[in-house]
Amino acid sequence: QRQLVLVTNDSLLQSLADEYGILWYHDEKQLRETLTDAAVGVPSRKFESPAIVQANSKPLGFQRWLILITAVLAVGLLYYVLTPKVTVTVTPELLIYQEQVDLLGTPAGTAITMHEQLPQLMLQPIKAVLETEATIAATGSEIIGTSAAAGVVVFINEGEQAVVVPKDTKVQTGDRIMFATEVEIEVPGRSTQYFLDVAAGIKAGQQEVTVIALEKGEQGNVAAGRIRELVDHDLGTSLVVRNPESTSGGASRQRTVVSETDLERGFQVCRRQAELKAEEILQTKTFEDESVLIPESVSLNDLFSEPSLEVGSEAQSIHIVARYEAQGQVFRRKDLAGLLQREIQQKLPSDFLLFEPKFEVEELTGTADQGAMPINVRVKAPIYRKLDAGEVAKLIAGLRLQDLTEFAKVLDVESVQVEPTRREYLPKFTHWIRVQIDTPGNGVRVAGLDKPFD
């Protein structure tokens, strides 16, 4: 049947007492003055000491300090347990990844009918006009006459009537080497021959005349008896012609002339030069918009060609000027870089990453086609192994520092640095190892990627 009363100056206890309906007083004197017997309504008797509990802030302050100190020690211990003792900096090694990528070059406005599954690289046409010239030695040969052959022929008349042979009457050999009479003559008819006034026989009428070959040259020097035909058939019915002696005086020389073969050879030389220049000229134009020319797409159209001489002209050489239109297909570097980046990322193993979208194109070949052009690209790209700091900490926990070299080889790591260095072993607990993954390459240029393009 006792009533609990608190005597305290602690504001916290006072607040708690109010919350739970417990009477409290600042001191015992105040308690005695105000506390009355609820039953009789008279001042209470003197309380015995067990019924009064003295509470103040001193003992509570000590407890607070004890709790605070304990908490600080616990936090300190936890900090010591969880704080890393070493820092390990791991730098992945840059590796060279080689791959062949198949693309489909698509000229502007071309409908795709094949290889739809290949990545499409947009192509743009490029054109340029170029002119080439060549000087070719003439190889044609021709024999020309310098003087005409001449000689004497005899016209024989078997008829009774005399026959007039006009000037320039043509006679010829069996192989049609022609001569013409120099003057007009009259060939008498046949006559009777007498011996001592006795008829001894009949003699045909004869008349000599000089003839000259119609064409200059050595071919007019014919042997005796070869001139046997009269071109004029009317005269041929009544006259016979023979050359009693060989003709002479015909002379020839050989000259060099332009032949059809020479012209064709000159055109071929001009075209070969144009083919060699076409790629270079078109490639020069691509520098303006940072494009790349596909060599297999280059073609030439003939525009104009003119030789300095005609076929048959006497000359030691011939000069030819030709003009062509070169055309080809180009693509933009950034378009190719985007396709290569996407294709390589898809083909890379899952534990590797592409370091930068920079590539070295070792070879790019296209297959000439009327429409879309299949393109094969052999490319190199810098990659590195993807490392997780937690997994690395598990792998190296408890290792000797000198064994980290083998670890680096296994995981394609360029370098492993430990701080502080005055240790023989790494901690056995992973939370005592802080692993930092550094940037691959560390600014060192990778061999084979000195001149990449992106």
Phi and psi in degrees as a GROMACS rama.xvg file:
@    title "Ramachandran Plot"
@    xaxis  label "Phi"
@    yaxis  label "Psi"
@TYPE xy
-100.356  156.606  ARG-2
-111.392  132.061  GLN-3
-85.2846  126.383  LEU-4
-131.679  134.71  VAL-5
-103.333  136.81  LEU-6
-113.758  110.164  VAL-7
-157.995  151.069  THR-8
-107.593  3.20967  ASN-9
-78.3581  118.343  ASP-10
-63.7909  -32.1858  SER-11
-65.7513  -45.3642  LEU-12
-66.0002  -36.7163  LEU-13
-61.943  -41.488  GLN-14
-66.0869  -41.3289  SER-15
-64.8909  -38.2517  LEU-16
-63.3119  -42.9931  ALA-17
-61.8114  -38.396  ASP-18
-65.5835  -37.3799  GLU-19
-98.8612  8.20985  TYR-20
73.044  31.4876  GLY-21
-101.244  132.171  ILE-22
-71.1422  142.751  LEU-23
-143.386  154.499  TRP-24
-140.198  155.051  TYR-25
-68.5823  -35.4754  HIS-26
-151.63  174.683  ASP-27
-71.2671  -31.4887  GLU-28
-63.2804  -43.9284  LYS-29
-64.0686  -36.5822  GLN-30
-61.8156  -44.6694  LEU-31
-68.6495  -32.4243  ARG-32
-74.239  -30.8434  GLU-33
-104.573  -21.7167  THR-34
-80.1557  126.112  LEU-35
-125.338  166.335  THR-36
-77.875  115.731  ASP-37
-62.9918  -26.9303  ALA-38
-79.2414  -42.6318  ALA-39
-105.618  -14.4204  VAL-40
71.3233  28.0888  GLY-41
-121.303  158.541  VAL-42
-54.2814  138.074  PRO-43
-73.6532  162.062  SER-44
-74.8778  169.513  ARG-45
-64.3515  126.202  LYS-46
-71.8094  143.702  PHE-47
-78.6242  152.837  GLU-48
-60.6674  -34.1607  SER-49
-64.4116  -20.849  PRO-50
-82.4676  -7.1997  ALA-51
-116.239  126.124  ILE-52
-110.417  119.64  VAL-53
-86.3906  125.454  GLN-54
-131.201  131.047  ALA-55
-145.5  -177.955  ASN-56
-82.2381  -13.6341  SER-57
-64.6611  -55.3149  LYS-58
-62.4831  -35.7432  PRO-59
-66.1982  -37.5276  LEU-60
-62.6109  -37.3327  GLY-61
-64.4459  -42.1486  PHE-62
-63.027  -40.1215  GLN-63
-61.2683  -43.8093  ARG-64
-62.5676  -38.8505  TRP-65
-64.345  -43.0073  LEU-66
-64.7553  -41.5638  ILE-67
-62.6841  -43.957  LEU-68
-63.1801  -42.1774  ILE-69
-62.1182  -42.0901  THR-70
-63.9456  -42.2515  ALA-71
-62.6541  -42.2786  VAL-72
-64.613  -39.1659  LEU-73
-65.3306  -43.3171  ALA-74
-64.5822  -40.7091  VAL-75
-62.3736  -42.7085  GLY-76
-64.2119  -42.5779  LEU-77
-63.3476  -40.4012  LEU-78
-62.3413  -41.4068  TYR-79
-65.5615  -40.431  TYR-80
-69.102  -39.3619  VAL-81
-94.0852  -14.9012  LEU-82
-73.9233  128.951  THR-83
-60.6252  143.652  PRO-84
-97.1015  -23.5001  LYS-85
-135.602  154.346  VAL-86
-115.892  123.005  THR-87
-112.297  118.079  VAL-88
-102.213  118.352  THR-89
-110.165  124.736  VAL-90
-110.604  111.671  THR-91
-62.7043  149.512  PRO-92
-87.3997  138.588  GLU-93
-79.6938  128.763  LEU-94
-114.541  157.757  LEU-95
-101.225  119.381  ILE-96
-103.329  123.831  TYR-97
-107.353  137.717  GLN-98
-152.667  149.792  GLU-99
-107.475  126.306  GLN-100
-117.716  128.37  VAL-101
-97.6538  127.657  ASP-102
-126.33  170.058  LEU-103
-124.818  107.75  LEU-104
-72.2802  122.465  GLY-105
-116.209  105.207  THR-106
-62.6421  152.518  PRO-107
-60.3309  131.062  ALA-108
81.8407  8.15983  GLY-109
-92.9353  131.758  THR-110
-81.2964  131.212  ALA-111
-84.0945  120.854  ILE-112
-120.275  -4.96012  THR-113
-149.322  159.208  MET-114
55.9959  35.8911  HIS-115
-61.6028  -21.9447  GLU-116
-76.6947  -11.8112  GLN-117
-82.0371  147.81  LEU-118
-61.1712  138.618  PRO-119
-98.1381  129.49  GLN-120
-108.84  115.482  LEU-121
-70.1953  132.614  MET-122
-112.612  150.982  LEU-123
-127.13  141.564  GLN-124
-75.0818  151.978  PRO-125
-141.563  140.696  ILE-126
-136.071  155.153  LYS-127
-159.513  146.376  ALA-128
-102.024  131.33  VAL-129
-135.097  154.458  LEU-130
-126.578  136.933  GLU-131
-130.132  161.795  THR-132
-146.181  155.199  GLU-133
-149.368  146.21  ALA-134
-115.267  119.729  THR-135
-117.472  136.838  ILE-136
-69.7137  135.286  ALA-137
-75.8367  134.873  ALA-138
-119.389  -1.853  THR-139
-69.7975  149.899  GLY-140
-130.331  140.672  SER-141
-147.497  137.375  GLU-142
-95.6421  125.055  ILE-143
-123.177  143.213  ILE-144
-84.0019  143.439  GLY-145
-105.342  -23.1681  THR-146
-150.981  150.792  SER-147
-92.5769  144.921  ALA-148
-75.626  153.614  ALA-149
-140.428  157.652  ALA-150
-173.744  -169.578  GLY-151
-120.361  135.904  VAL-152
-121.774  156.751  VAL-153
-117.209  124.818  VAL-154
-92.7055  131.104  PHE-155
-115.457  126.495  ILE-156
-111.894  115.526  ASN-157
-90.6939  -6.61155  GLU-158
-87.4395  172.401  GLY-159
-81.67  -27.483  GLU-160
-93.7449  144.865  GLN-161
-69.5254  148.373  ALA-162
-123.574  129.809  VAL-163
-88.8256  128.362  VAL-164
-106.061  110.499  VAL-165
-66.6471  162.046  PRO-166
-62.6862  146.941  LYS-167
68.2759  21.9355  ASP-168
-68.1331  133.596  THR-169
-96.6604  132.112  LYS-170
-125.896  159.823  VAL-171
-151.981  163.538  GLN-172
-85.9703  175.987  THR-173
-63.792  -29.019  GLY-174
-96.4314  23.1544  ASP-175
66.0786  37.7642  ARG-176
-89.5235  113.875  ILE-177
-95.6491  145.784  MET-178
-131.449  159.688  PHE-179
-130.473  140.764  ALA-180
-67.7395  145.329  THR-181
-85.311  -29.7156  GLU-182
-138.384  167.258  VAL-183
-83.9954  139.257  GLU-184
-135.416  164.919  ILE-185
-122.133  125.195  GLU-186
-98.8207  116.933  VAL-187
-67.8176  160.52  PRO-188
-76.5973  -178.961  GLY-189
-70.8276  156.381  ARG-190
-140.153  159.552  SER-191
-90.5939  135.301  THR-192
-97.7223  136.353  GLN-193
-117.71  148.261  TYR-194
-133.904  111.54  PHE-195
57.2425  46.7692  LEU-196
61.7208  19.8398  ASP-197
-116.845  129.978  VAL-198
-61.1424  122.532  ALA-199
-106.021  -11.7911  ALA-200
159.069  -179.567  GLY-201
-113.775  131.523  ILE-202
-116.657  132.217  LYS-203
-70.0785  149.546  ALA-204
-74.7656  138.633  GLY-205
-132.784  150.116  GLN-206
-153.771  128.636  GLN-207
-87.8447  153.602  GLU-208
-156.672  147.485  VAL-209
-80.7894  137.835  THR-210
-123.279  150.971  VAL-211
-126.556  137.406  ILE-212
-62.9696  138.804  ALA-213
-70.2131  -29.2105  LEU-214
-115.714  137.474  GLU-215
-71.5199  150.447  LYS-216
133.871  167.08  GLY-217
-68.619  -19.4842  GLU-218
-65.12  -17.1628  GLN-219
-77.851  -10.1336  GLY-220
-82.4701  93.2898  ASN-221
-110.455  155.586  VAL-222
-75.3327  164.65  ALA-223
-62.5274  140.861  ALA-224
84.2315  -0.462648  GLY-225
-85.3497  -24.9172  ARG-226
-82.1282  110.185  ILE-227
-137.617  -0.192299  ARG-228
-126.595  143.871  GLU-229
-102.833  127.511  LEU-230
-69.4934  -36.0567  VAL-231
-76.0119  109.662  ASP-232
-68.4392  -29.8405  HIS-233
-63.1291  -43.5236  ASP-234
-68.0846  -32.6686  LEU-235
-65.2458  -18.2261  GLY-236
-78.1721  -20.1099  THR-237
-120.521  -12.1831  SER-238
-124.682  154.565  LEU-239
-124.588  142.77  VAL-240
-124.163  140.681  VAL-241
-145.901  151.204  ARG-242
-105.935  111.959  ASN-243
-69.4035  -22.9252  PRO-244
-130.256  159.404  GLU-245
-69.541  150.5  SER-246
-84.322  157.095  THR-247
-150.858  173.805  SER-248
96.5389  -7.54808  GLY-249
-75.9285  134.285  GLY-250
-136.304  149.949  ALA-251
-138.033  162.054  SER-252
-142.715  158.131  ARG-253
-100.065  136.338  GLN-254
-126.791  155.963  ARG-255
-93.9856  130.002  THR-256
-131.2  165.005  VAL-257
-80.6173  129.658  VAL-258
-110.975  169.474  SER-259
-61.2998  -37.3094  GLU-260
-62.6802  -39.3182  THR-261
-62.2015  -44.2434  ASP-262
-61.6491  -46.1024  LEU-263
-62.2548  -40.6538  GLU-264
-64.7633  -38.4343  ARG-265
-65.0641  -41.0352  GLY-266
-62.8728  -39.1656  PHE-267
-65.0739  -40.8303  GLN-268
-62.9615  -43.9283  VAL-269
-61.1713  -41.5747  CYS-270
-68.6632  -40.6428  ARG-271
-61.272  -41.6351  ARG-272
-62.4793  -40.1729  GLN-273
-65.3852  -38.7648  ALA-274
-63.5746  -38.0219  GLU-275
-70.2463  -36.3011  LEU-276
-81.5687  -26.5216  LYS-277
-58.0073  -48.9686  ALA-278
-62.5526  -41.4329  GLU-279
-64.6067  -43.541  GLU-280
-67.0495  -43.8589  ILE-281
-65.2141  -38.3776  LEU-282
-64.6765  -34.9074  GLN-283
-61.8581  -38.7999  THR-284
-68.0882  -25.7678  LYS-285
-72.6058  -19.0372  THR-286
-63.6994  -24.6096  PHE-287
-66.8871  -36.3702  GLU-288
-118.646  19.7747  ASP-289
55.0475  49.7093  GLU-290
-107.976  170.238  SER-291
-127.327  132.379  VAL-292
-87.541  138.062  LEU-293
-90.2027  110.577  ILE-294
-57.3821  -36.7133  PRO-295
-67.3733  -14.2411  GLU-296
-89.7017  -6.03104  SER-297
-73.9177  132.813  VAL-298
-142.271  162.284  SER-299
-123.334  140.139  LEU-300
-117.364  129.647  ASN-301
-70.3544  129.369  ASP-302
-110.178  -40.4641  LEU-303
-164.764  140.242  PHE-304
-149.778  136.924  SER-305
-142.988  119.828  GLU-306
-86.3082  152.104  PRO-307
-75.31  -21.8873  SER-308
-135.748  158.286  LEU-309
-90.6459  165.781  GLU-310
-63.5847  135.195  VAL-311
95.578  -10.3132  GLY-312
-71.4092  137.68  SER-313
-76.0604  119.797  GLU-314
-166.441  157.352  ALA-315
-87.8861  -22.7737  GLN-316
-153.001  166.973  SER-317
-136.103  138.215  ILE-318
-107.121  131.92  HIS-319
-125.598  133.942  ILE-320
-115.884  129.837  VAL-321
-133.105  147.488  ALA-322
-126.882  138.33  ARG-323
-134.184  159.888  TYR-324
-110.219  117.295  GLU-325
-93.7042  137.025  ALA-326
-141.265  153.353  GLN-327
-163.187  -173.369  GLY-328
-121.978  138.593  GLN-329
-127.759  160.88  VAL-330
-134.762  158.265  PHE-331
-84.4169  142.096  ARG-332
-59.3284  -42.7828  ARG-333
-67.4902  -29.4206  LYS-334
-67.1465  -43.8678  ASP-335
-65.3401  -40.9096  LEU-336
-61.2296  -41.0719  ALA-337
-63.4327  -42.195  GLY-338
-66.9818  -42.5309  LEU-339
-63.196  -41.6168  LEU-340
-60.9947  -44.4592  GLN-341
-66.3317  -43.6965  ARG-342
-67.7417  -41.5924  GLU-343
-67.9142  -40.5477  ILE-344
-61.7255  -34.0254  GLN-345
-71.8888  -32.0907  GLN-346
-90.0321  -14.7639  LYS-347
-66.0741  144.285  LEU-348
-58.726  152.753  PRO-349
-63.3935  -24.0241  SER-350
-94.6458  15.8045  ASP-351
-126.184  151.869  PHE-352
-127.29  149.871  LEU-353
-76.5661  124.882  LEU-354
-67.6415  -53.5089  PHE-355
-145.816  151.674  GLU-356
-75.4779  57.645  PRO-357
-123.558  136.057  LYS-358
-135.763  150.481  PHE-359
-110.028  113.424  GLU-360
-84.8992  108.782  VAL-361
-75.987  -37.7758  GLU-362
-154.909  137.188  GLU-363
-134.297  116.538  LEU-364
-126.888  141.076  THR-365
-120.968  155.46  GLY-366
-105.4  117.507  THR-367
-60.3118  133.669  ALA-368
-149.642  158.758  ASP-369
-69.7445  -32.0523  GLN-370
-116.059  -111.668  GLY-371
-68.0226  149.828  ALA-372
-120.038  111.059  MET-373
-62.8727  133.058  PRO-374
-126.713  133.64  ILE-375
-113.724  127.732  ASN-376
-119.38  123.456  VAL-377
-101.153  117.803  ARG-378
-131.856  151.435  VAL-379
-116.161  144.162  LYS-380
-144.821  144.191  ALA-381
-80.9545  129.222  PRO-382
-132.133  167.88  ILE-383
-149.508  157.649  TYR-384
-76.12  136.253  ARG-385
-80.0352  120.034  LYS-386
-114.407  140.573  LEU-387
-106.266  128.898  ASP-388
-59.1103  -42.1046  ALA-389
-64.7194  -42.024  GLY-390
-67.4521  -38.2289  GLU-391
-63.4013  -41.0947  VAL-392
-60.5895  -39.57  ALA-393
-65.4527  -37.2481  LYS-394
-71.2386  -34.0375  LEU-395
-99.8573  -4.36295  ILE-396
-59.6796  127.514  ALA-397
82.7978  -1.35194  GLY-398
-75.4546  152.107  LEU-399
-75.787  148.522  ARG-400
-61.0136  -32.6175  LEU-401
-73.8489  -14.1926  GLN-402
-86.0498  -6.33369  ASP-403
-67.6023  -21.036  LEU-404
-63.1288  -44.4795  THR-405
-64.8938  -37.9663  GLU-406
-59.3764  -41.2699  PHE-407
-63.6343  -38.7252  ALA-408
-65.9691  -40.4866  LYS-409
-65.9802  -40.1662  VAL-410
-100.797  15.9065  LEU-411
54.5641  51.7999  ASP-412
-107.262  133.082  VAL-413
-72.2787  -43.9664  GLU-414
-154.918  152.674  SER-415
-131.059  117.45  VAL-416
-114.949  134.612  GLN-417
-118.208  133.045  VAL-418
-131.099  132.714  GLU-419
-72.4916  158.836  PRO-420
-88.1268  -10.9898  THR-421
-83.4731  61.8623  ARG-422
-140.72  152.161  ARG-423
-101.832  -35.3765  GLU-424
-124.511  151.089  TYR-425
-81.7759  153.036  LEU-426
-56.7497  150.579  PRO-427
-81.6455  -20.1479  LYS-428
-95.1361  130.577  PHE-429
-65.0721  -29.8872  THR-430
-75.9643  -5.37188  HIS-431
-93.2011  3.63552  TRP-432
-119.277  118.777  ILE-433
-97.0598  118.78  ARG-434
-103.697  126.675  VAL-435
-116.363  126.524  GLN-436
-93.5034  113.499  ILE-437
-83.5234  170.251  ASP-438
-70.3893  130.423  THR-439
-62.2721  150.326  PRO-440
85.8742  -39.074  GLY-441
53.6508  36.0741  ASN-442
82.3193  0.691159  GLY-443
-87.9437  132.349  VAL-444
-71.8747  134.741  ARG-445
-83.1565  134.51  VAL-446
-60.7965  134.824  ALA-447
92.5961  -8.72853  GLY-448
-121.669  33.2685  LEU-449
-68.0472  -31.165  ASP-450
-129.574  64.2452  LYS-451
-80.1486  164.476  PRO-452
-129.872  149.506  PHE-453
